[in-house]
């Protein structure tokens, strides 16, 4: 079964190293997931917001930003 957006968000929430890798090399990480163009754009937008976020708050900001997208 291909990995989808909920899988990506879930892993980013519990694995700080994965979140750091996602921020560092988003294209390589996103290539491992089956995402629609809208989902990919939502993740990229969320990553931009994370740039100025303290590390201990990044998972929460990512979840908050993508929560609506994952729920639909």
MMTF fields as JSON, N, C-alpha, C and O atoms, coordinates in Angstrom:
{
  "mmtfVersion": "1.0.0",
  "mmtfProducer": "UNKNOWN",
  "numBonds": 287,
  "numAtoms": 288,
  "numGroups": 72,
  "numChains": 1,
  "numModels": 1,
  "chainsPerModel": [1],
  "groupsPerChain": [72],
  "chainIdList": ["A"],
  "bondAtomList": [4, 2, 8, 6, 12, 10, 16, 14, 20, 18, 24, 22, 28, 26, 32, 30, 36, 34, 40, 38, 44, 42, 48, 46, 52, 50, 56, 54, 60, 58, 64, 62, 68, 66, 72, 70, 76, 74, 80, 78, 84, 82, 88, 86, 92, 90, 96, 94, 100, 98, 104, 102, 108, 106, 112, 110, 116, 114, 120, 118, 124, 122, 128, 126, 132, 130, 136, 134, 140, 138, 144, 142, 148, 146, 152, 150, 156, 154, 160, 158, 164, 162, 168, 166, 172, 170, 176, 174, 180, 178, 184, 182, 188, 186, 192, 190, 196, 194, 200, 198, 204, 202, 208, 206, 212, 210, 216, 214, 220, 218, 224, 222, 228, 226, 232, 230, 236, 234, 240, 238, 244, 242, 248, 246, 252, 250, 256, 254, 260, 258, 264, 262, 268, 266, 272, 270, 276, 274, 280, 278, 284, 282],
  "bondOrderList": [1, 1, 1, 1, 1, 1, 1, 1, 1, 1, 1, 1, 1, 1, 1, 1, 1, 1, 1, 1, 1, 1, 1, 1, 1, 1, 1, 1, 1, 1, 1, 1, 1, 1, 1, 1, 1, 1, 1, 1, 1, 1, 1, 1, 1, 1, 1, 1, 1, 1, 1, 1, 1, 1, 1, 1, 1, 1, 1, 1, 1, 1, 1, 1, 1, 1, 1, 1, 1, 1, 1],
  "groupList": [{"groupName": "UNK", "atomNameList": ["N", "CA", "C", "O"], "elementList": ["N", "C", "C", "O"], "formalChargeList": [0, 0, 0, 0], "bondAtomList": [1, 0, 2, 1, 3, 2], "bondOrderList": [1, 1, 2], "singleLetterCode": "X", "chemCompType": "L-PEPTIDE LINKING"}],
  "groupTypeList": [0, 0, 0, 0, 0, 0, 0, 0, 0, 0, 0, 0, 0, 0, 0, 0, 0, 0, 0, 0, 0, 0, 0, 0, 0, 0, 0, 0, 0, 0, 0, 0, 0, 0, 0, 0, 0, 0, 0, 0, 0, 0, 0, 0, 0, 0, 0, 0, 0, 0, 0, 0, 0, 0, 0, 0, 0, 0, 0, 0, 0, 0, 0, 0, 0, 0, 0, 0, 0, 0, 0, 0],
  "groupIdList": [1, 2, 3, 4, 5, 6, 7, 8, 9, 10, 11, 12, 13, 14, 15, 16, 17, 18, 19, 20, 21, 22, 23, 24, 25, 26, 27, 28, 29, 30, 31, 32, 33, 34, 35, 36, 37, 38, 39, 40, 41, 42, 43, 44, 45, 46, 47, 48, 49, 50, 51, 52, 53, 54, 55, 56, 57, 58, 59, 60, 61, 62, 63, 64, 65, 66, 67, 68, 69, 70, 71, 72],
  "secStructList": [7, 7, 7, 7, 2, 2, 2, 2, 2, 2, 2, 2, 2, 2, 7, 2, 2, 2, 2, 2, 2, 2, 2, 2, 7, 2, 2, 2, 2, 2, 6, 6, 1, 7, 7, 7, 2, 2, 2, 2, 2, 2, 2, 2, 2, 2, 2, 2, 2, 2, 6, 6, 1, 7, 4, 4, 4, 2, 2, 2, 2, 2, 2, 2, 2, 2, 2, 2, 2, 2, 2, 7],
  "xCoordList": [0.827, 0.0, 0.884, 1.802, 0.621, 1.458, 1.244, 0.165, 2.287, 2.199, 1.499, 1.752, 0.628, -0.17, 0.14, 0.988, -0.563, -0.338, -0.517, 0.314, -1.543, -1.65, -0.426, -0.031, 0.167, 1.373, 2.525, 3.259, 2.677, 3.743, 3.562, 4.515, 2.363, 2.098, 2.305, 2.909, 1.808, 1.982, 3.441, 3.849, 4.217, 5.64, 6.356, 7.202, 6.017, 6.639, 6.305, 7.094, 5.149, 4.729, 5.537, 5.757, 5.973, 6.638, 8.137, 8.836, 8.632, 10.037, 10.715, 10.654, 11.359, 11.981, 13.079, 13.3, 13.76, 14.785, 14.137, 14.663, 13.008, 12.278, 11.81, 11.923, 11.288, 10.837, 12.003, 11.858, 13.158, 14.344, 14.76, 15.111, 14.722, 15.041, 14.029, 14.4, 12.77, 11.72, 11.977, 11.773, 12.415, 12.73, 13.979, 14.044, 14.963, 16.235, 16.121, 16.629, 15.453, 15.369, 13.922, 13.623, 13.031, 11.615, 11.318, 10.488, 11.972, 11.669, 11.982, 11.21, 13.101, 13.476, 12.494, 12.113, 12.086, 11.143, 9.766, 9.146, 9.289, 7.951, 7.839, 6.746, 8.943, 8.926, 8.561, 8.159, 8.697, 8.382, 6.891, 6.449, 6.126, 4.71, 3.849, 4.232, 2.688, 1.733, 0.841, -0.128, 1.192, 0.489, -0.109, 0.465, -1.258, -1.836, -1.057, -0.28, -1.272, -0.607, -1.001, -0.161, -2.272, -2.739, -2.078, -1.701, -1.933, -1.285, 0.183, 0.698, 0.848, 2.267, 2.431, 3.341, 1.553, 1.599, 1.34, 2.001, 0.391, 0.089, 1.298, 1.6, 1.983, 3.179, 4.261, 4.888, 4.484, 5.517, 5.2, 6.101, 3.931, 3.514, 3.768, 4.255, 3.444, 3.677, 5.169, 5.557, 5.994, 7.442, 7.981, 8.899, 7.426, 7.84, 7.528, 8.332, 6.364, 5.987, 6.926, 7.149, 7.47, 8.334, 9.7, 10.382, 10.1, 11.447, 11.721, 12.84, 10.73, 10.916, 10.324, 10.13, 10.042, 9.417, 10.482, 11.334, 10.438, 11.394, 11.265, 10.155, 12.375, 12.347, 11.345, 10.739, 11.165, 10.261, 8.786, 7.919, 8.493, 7.115, 6.802, 5.656, 7.787, 7.611, 6.58, 5.772, 6.579, 5.619, 4.195, 3.292, 3.99, 2.656, 2.213, 1.063, 3.101, 2.767, 2.465, 1.51, 3.256, 3.0, 1.63, 0.848, 1.343, 0.047, -1.086, -2.066, -0.966, -2.011, -2.218, -3.354, -1.142, -1.228, -1.854, -2.623, -1.536, -2.003, -3.231, -3.786, -3.662, -4.76, -6.018, -6.631, -6.387, -7.573, -7.399, -8.345, -6.228, -5.97, -6.043, -6.584, -5.516, -5.517, -6.926, -7.286, -7.72, -9.065, -10.032, -11.096, -9.69, -10.592, -10.279, -10.944],
  "yCoordList": [-1.169, 0.0, 1.249, 1.353, 2.187, 3.39, 4.28, 4.311, 4.988, 5.914, 7.19, 7.688, 7.705, 8.878, 10.015, 9.881, 11.12, 12.282, 11.984, 12.433, 11.259, 10.967, 10.225, 10.439, 9.358, 8.644, 9.625, 9.535, 10.557, 11.553, 12.421, 12.635, 12.918, 13.781, 13.014, 13.53, 11.789, 10.981, 10.75, 10.869, 10.423, 10.176, 11.455, 11.429, 12.57, 13.848, 14.245, 14.923, 13.827, 14.151, 13.393, 13.908, 12.194, 11.365, 11.184, 10.661, 11.612, 11.38, 12.706, 13.136, 13.354, 14.651, 14.591, 15.569, 13.459, 13.323, 13.312, 13.91, 12.638, 12.623, 14.027, 14.442, 14.761, 16.125, 17.0, 17.812, 16.834, 17.597, 17.244, 18.129, 15.96, 15.538, 16.105, 16.528, 16.113, 16.661, 18.133, 18.599, 18.863, 20.275, 20.47, 21.387, 19.603, 19.726, 19.314, 19.998, 18.194, 17.647, 17.246, 16.061, 18.229, 17.898, 17.1, 16.191, 17.417, 16.707, 15.219, 14.385, 14.887, 13.478, 12.742, 11.609, 13.372, 12.735, 12.62, 11.558, 13.697, 13.698, 12.709, 12.223, 12.407, 11.437, 10.033, 9.185, 9.789, 8.478, 8.325, 7.258, 9.395, 9.394, 9.649, 10.386, 9.03, 9.227, 10.405, 10.25, 11.593, 12.817, 13.463, 13.402, 14.077, 14.871, 16.182, 16.505, 16.921, 18.22, 19.142, 19.869, 19.116, 19.944, 19.539, 20.402, 18.25, 17.77, 18.172, 18.613, 18.018, 18.396, 19.887, 20.289, 20.7, 22.142, 22.461, 23.329, 21.772, 21.996, 21.674, 22.414, 20.587, 20.218, 21.274, 21.705, 21.687, 22.685, 24.006, 24.675, 24.384, 25.604, 25.467, 26.398, 24.326, 24.075, 24.139, 24.668, 23.609, 23.633, 25.06, 25.367, 25.925, 27.331, 27.954, 28.713, 27.632, 28.16, 27.659, 28.355, 26.479, 25.897, 26.557, 26.444, 27.233, 27.804, 28.741, 28.775, 29.489, 30.44, 29.964, 30.754, 28.675, 28.098, 27.416, 26.698, 27.636, 26.939, 25.419, 24.912, 24.694, 23.242, 22.476, 21.514, 22.886, 22.143, 22.372, 21.715, 23.285, 23.565, 23.141, 23.248, 22.668, 22.374, 21.294, 21.452, 20.209, 19.135, 19.626, 19.252, 20.461, 20.996, 21.921, 21.861, 22.762, 23.678, 22.879, 23.189, 21.87, 21.038, 20.384, 20.406, 19.805, 19.16, 20.167, 19.881, 21.326, 22.342, 22.803, 22.971, 23.007, 23.485, 22.445, 22.792, 21.178, 20.128, 19.38, 18.552, 19.652, 18.912, 18.94, 17.9, 20.086, 20.195, 19.389, 18.749, 19.414, 18.701, 17.193, 16.475, 16.715, 15.277, 14.792, 13.671, 15.625, 15.245, 15.146, 14.541, 15.719, 15.693, 14.539, 14.366],
  "zCoordList": [0.0, 0.0, 0.0, 0.814, -0.894, -0.959, 0.268, 0.859, 0.623, 1.743, 1.283, 0.186, 2.121, 1.787, 2.774, 3.656, 2.601, 3.452, 4.941, 5.732, 5.368, 6.808, 7.362, 8.508, 6.546, 6.973, 7.18, 8.164, 6.249, 6.326, 7.565, 8.314, 7.786, 8.937, 10.237, 11.178, 10.291, 11.494, 11.826, 12.981, 10.828, 11.075, 11.499, 12.393, 10.863, 11.219, 12.659, 13.318, 13.138, 14.497, 15.555, 16.651, 15.239, 16.248, 16.023, 16.891, 14.869, 14.523, 14.161, 13.01, 15.136, 14.866, 13.799, 13.085, 13.688, 12.649, 11.262, 10.323, 11.138, 9.87, 9.515, 8.362, 10.489, 10.24, 9.789, 8.875, 10.43, 10.031, 8.603, 7.822, 8.261, 6.89, 5.898, 4.803, 6.274, 5.417, 5.147, 4.026, 6.145, 5.963, 5.107, 4.288, 5.304, 4.583, 3.123, 2.235, 2.881, 1.519, 1.206, 1.057, 1.108, 0.934, -0.332, -0.302, -1.429, -2.675, -2.568, -3.042, -1.951, -1.806, -0.902, -1.193, 0.178, 1.102, 0.454, 0.504, -0.148, -0.746, -1.895, -2.186, -2.548, -3.647, -3.158, -3.955, -1.865, -1.295, -0.973, -0.548, -1.178, -0.823, -2.05, -2.959, -2.054, -3.128, -2.737, -1.993, -3.256, -2.902, -4.138, -5.225, -3.962, -5.049, -5.123, -4.225, -6.184, -6.305, -5.157, -4.627, -4.771, -3.658, -2.347, -1.553, -2.112, -0.894, -0.869, 0.158, -1.999, -2.084, -1.8, -1.074, -2.371, -2.141, -0.675, -0.107, -0.059, 1.358, 2.233, 3.17, 1.937, 2.713, 2.515, 3.483, 1.291, 1.019, 1.705, 2.212, 1.724, 2.425, 3.924, 4.565, 4.466, 5.89, 6.214, 7.256, 5.337, 5.569, 5.582, 6.342, 4.755, 4.759, 6.116, 6.658, 6.657, 7.976, 9.066, 10.056, 8.9, 9.926, 10.006, 11.024, 8.962, 8.913, 10.088, 10.601, 10.515, 11.608, 12.929, 13.852, 13.011, 14.197, 15.058, 14.535, 16.366, 17.237, 17.065, 16.901, 17.102, 16.865, 17.723, 17.252, 18.967, 19.847, 19.513, 20.089, 18.6, 18.207, 16.771, 16.336, 16.044, 14.623, 14.345, 13.43, 15.096, 14.847, 15.056, 14.308, 16.066, 16.332, 15.203, 14.768, 14.733, 13.639, 12.376, 11.665, 12.092, 10.915, 11.025, 10.075, 12.182, 12.374, 12.207, 11.52, 12.817, 12.736, 11.306, 10.862, 10.592, 9.213, 8.298, 7.401, 8.512, 7.61, 8.121, 7.399, 9.338, 9.937, 9.065, 8.826, 8.607, 7.773, 6.482, 6.022, 5.91, 4.653, 4.868, 4.027, 5.962, 6.247, 6.539, 6.179, 7.185, 7.581, 6.405, 6.538, 5.275, 4.128, 3.208, 2.187]
}
